[in-house]
Amino acid sequence: MRPTCRKPATDVRGRAAFSLVELLVVVTIVGILLALLLPAVQAARESARRMHCANNVKQLALGALNHESQHNFFPTGGWNKYWLGHPDRGFGKRQPGGWIFNILPYIEQQSLYDLGSIGSGVSIEAGNAARLAAPLAVMHCPSRRPAVLYHLAYGMTFRLTDGAITLVARSDYAVNGGDYMQWRTDAFQWLPDLAAGDDPNFIWDDTSRQTGISHQRSQVTAADVLDGSGNTFLIGEKYVNRDHYTNGKDIGDSETMYCGDDLDLIRFTGKLGTVGSAADNNLPLQDRSTSTSEGNRSQQFGSAHAGGFHMSFCDGSVRTVNYSIDGEVYRRLGNRKDGLLIDGGQF
């Protein structure tokens, strides 16, 4: 018989096993690869979210431009935060709803706009209640929060609806109110009905100094954009305190996107009560947890993105505006009629 050359089975088993050192090396390599890949994956996801957000801004801008083409003025800002939209009151000064309500037919939401109209089968109160409970994906930046209902923290009682409202649809986008910000009075909170708002003797706030595209009862035309459509802000992302994304306690994000003129829907490039001054304390911001001592930031544009926020212009273009933009350049971009042209390379 020939001698066999087989090795003991224990040798075979020993050769097939990993040593503890080898296992640790493999785990370390896998950990390093994951550490290298994870930021790239996160960056790719944020890039996709940015593109989605920019597309939202584009769709809203096109809706506003189609509104202007149809009615010869940009969407009105409506009456104020206490009033909701009414589909049977047209698109001008008699319309209490704000710019978002007014562009619904131009962003493929005609049926949502029509809720509560004559012939719809439901009352205006029921129609508005249904509208308040209708979030829209196009109104939300995916880097910030989803299109769901959010808490109404301060117990607002809206006109043209009934019942207790606790959850509402909101927006991550705001229209350009210009470089002059003025506080609104609450006189129309006490309007007993729509007819009182139509009364020519009712004294509304003086908005003659407003320099943006939409404000209380506005009817700004394309011809009013004297600085050129490509040099004037239209609709962009708004700043929201990170601590209050969902609870409604940021006063610039505390109502609903279907109400009239309010900081929820309008932002400014200038300081409170000033025109023609640098906007150094009103520059756009990346969302953050704002301390009480830092003051109110609810009048500013901004976003959840690093580096800058998306802004559309009155020509329909969408660009990223850096947070580090020069304050004077930024102020001018919010003013439609100051005669001070801007070089696109400045932002």
Residue pairs with C-beta under 8 A, 6 or more apart in sequence:
18 26
46 143
46 305
49 141
49 142
49 143
50 143
50 305
50 310
52 141
52 142
53 141
53 142
53 143
53 237
53 303
53 305
53 310
54 310
54 318
54 320
56 137
56 138
56 139
56 140
56 141
56 173
57 173
57 235
57 236
57 237
57 310
57 311
57 312
57 318
58 312
58 316
58 318
59 107
59 138
60 103
60 107
60 138
60 139
60 173
60 235
60 312
61 234
61 235
61 312
61 313
61 316
61 318
62 106
62 107
62 316
63 103
63 106
63 107
64 74
64 75
64 99
64 103
64 106
64 175
64 213
64 234
64 235
65 314
65 316
66 103
66 106
67 74
67 75
67 91
67 102
67 103
67 106
68 74
68 75
68 221
68 222
70 106
71 91
71 92
72 221
73 92
73 218
73 219
73 220
73 221
74 99
74 213
74 214
74 218
74 219
74 220
74 221
74 222
74 234
75 91
75 98
75 99
75 100
75 102
75 103
75 175
75 214
76 91
76 92
76 93
76 95
76 98
76 99
76 102
76 214
76 217
76 218
76 219
77 98
77 99
77 175
77 177
77 214
77 215
77 216
77 217
77 218
77 260
77 261
77 265
77 266
78 85
78 95
78 96
78 97
78 98
78 99
78 101
78 102
78 216
78 217
78 259
78 260
78 261
79 96
79 188
79 197
79 216
79 217
79 260
79 261
80 184
80 186
80 188
80 189
80 216
80 259
80 260
80 261
80 262
81 156
81 255
81 259
81 260
81 261
81 262
81 264
82 156
82 157
82 158
82 159
82 186
82 188
82 189
82 259
82 260
83 96
83 97
83 158
83 159
83 160
83 188
83 197
83 259
83 260
84 96
84 97
84 101
84 128
84 131
84 132
84 158
84 159
84 160
84 161
84 256
84 258
84 259
84 260
85 95
85 96
85 97
85 98
85 101
85 102
85 113
85 128
85 131
85 160
85 258
85 260
86 95
86 96
86 97
86 116
86 124
86 160
86 194
87 113
87 114
87 115
87 116
87 117
87 120
87 127
88 117
88 118
88 124
89 95
89 96
89 194
91 102
92 219
93 217
93 219
94 197
94 198
95 101
95 102
96 159
96 160
96 194
96 197
96 260
97 258
97 259
97 260
98 214
98 257
98 258
98 259
98 260
98 261
98 262
98 265
98 266
99 175
99 214
99 265
99 266
100 139
100 171
100 257
100 258
100 265
101 113
101 258
104 110
104 112
104 113
105 113
107 136
107 138
109 136
112 131
112 134
114 120
115 122
115 126
115 127
115 128
115 130
115 131
116 122
116 123
116 124
116 125
116 126
116 127
116 128
116 130
116 131
116 160
117 124
117 127
120 127
122 130
124 160
125 160
125 161
125 162
128 158
128 160
128 161
128 258
129 161
129 162
129 163
129 165
131 169
131 258
132 158
132 161
132 165
132 168
132 169
132 256
132 258
133 149
133 167
133 168
133 169
134 169
135 147
135 148
135 149
135 169
135 170
136 147
136 169
137 147
139 147
139 169
139 170
139 171
139 172
139 173
139 257
140 146
140 147
140 171
140 172
141 172
141 173
141 237
141 303
141 304
141 305
143 303
143 304
143 305
144 172
144 240
144 245
144 287
144 303
144 304
145 172
145 245
145 246
147 169
149 167
149 168
149 169
150 167
150 168
150 169
150 170
150 246
150 247
150 248
151 166
151 167
151 246
151 247
151 248
152 165
152 166
152 167
152 168
152 248
152 254
152 255
152 256
153 247
153 248
153 249
153 254
154 248
154 254
156 165
156 254
156 255
158 165
158 256
158 259
159 191
168 255
168 256
168 257
168 258
169 256
169 257
169 258
170 248
170 253
170 256
170 257
170 264
171 238
171 257
171 264
171 265
172 237
172 238
172 240
172 303
173 235
173 236
173 237
173 238
174 235
174 236
174 237
174 238
174 264
174 265
174 266
174 267
174 301
175 212
175 213
175 214
175 234
175 235
175 265
175 266
175 267
176 212
176 213
176 214
176 232
176 233
176 234
176 235
176 236
176 266
176 267
176 268
176 269
176 334
177 210
177 212
177 213
177 214
177 215
177 266
177 267
177 268
177 334
178 210
178 211
178 212
178 213
178 215
178 268
178 269
178 270
178 334
178 335
178 336
179 211
179 212
179 268
179 269
179 270
179 275
179 276
179 279
179 331
179 332
179 334
179 335
179 338
180 209
180 210
180 211
180 268
180 270
180 273
180 274
180 275
181 268
181 270
181 271
181 272
181 273
181 282
181 299
182 205
182 209
182 210
182 272
182 273
183 272
184 205
184 216
184 261
185 205
187 203
187 204
187 205
188 197
188 204
191 197
191 202
196 202
204 216
204 217
205 216
207 215
207 216
207 217
207 218
209 275
210 218
211 270
211 275
211 334
211 335
211 336
211 337
211 338
212 220
212 233
212 266
212 268
212 334
212 335
212 336
213 220
213 225
213 232
213 233
213 234
213 314
213 336
214 220
214 266
215 261
215 266
216 260
216 261
217 261
220 336
222 229
222 314
224 336
224 337
225 232
225 314
225 336
225 337
226 336
226 337
226 339
227 332
227 335
227 336
227 337
227 338
227 339
227 340
227 341
227 342
228 341
229 313
229 314
229 315
230 313
230 314
230 315
230 317
230 344
231 313
231 332
231 333
231 341
231 342
232 313
232 314
232 333
232 334
232 335
232 336
233 269
233 311
233 312
233 313
233 314
233 333
233 334
234 311
234 312
234 313
234 314
235 311
235 312
236 267
236 301
236 309
236 310
236 311
236 312
236 321
237 301
237 302
237 303
237 305
237 309
237 310
237 311
238 252
238 253
238 267
238 300
238 301
238 302
238 303
239 252
239 267
239 284
239 285
239 287
239 297
239 298
239 300
239 301
239 302
239 303
240 250
240 252
240 253
240 287
240 302
241 249
241 250
241 253
241 287
241 288
241 289
241 290
241 297
242 287
242 288
242 289
242 304
243 249
243 289
243 290
244 250
244 253
248 254
250 298
251 263
251 296
251 298
252 263
252 264
252 267
252 297
252 298
252 299
253 264
253 298
254 264
255 262
255 264
256 264
257 264
257 265
259 265
263 298
263 299
267 299
267 300
267 301
268 282
268 299
268 300
268 334
269 279
269 282
269 301
269 330
269 331
269 333
269 334
269 335
270 277
270 279
270 282
270 331
270 334
270 335
271 277
271 279
271 281
271 282
272 299
275 335
276 331
276 338
277 331
278 327
278 328
278 331
279 327
279 328
279 330
279 331
279 334
280 327
282 299
282 300
282 327
282 331
283 300
283 323
283 325
283 327
283 330
284 300
284 301
284 302
284 303
284 308
284 309
284 321
284 323
284 325
284 330
285 297
285 300
285 302
285 323
286 302
286 303
286 304
286 305
286 306
286 307
286 309
286 323
287 302
287 303
287 304
290 297
301 309
301 311
301 321
302 309
302 323
303 309
303 310
307 320
307 322
307 323
308 320
308 321
308 322
308 323
309 320
309 321
309 323
310 318
310 319
310 320
310 321
311 318
311 319
311 320
311 321
312 318
313 319
314 336
319 347
321 330
321 333
321 347
322 347
325 346
325 347
326 346
326 347
329 342
329 346
329 347
330 347
332 338
332 340
332 342
333 342
333 347
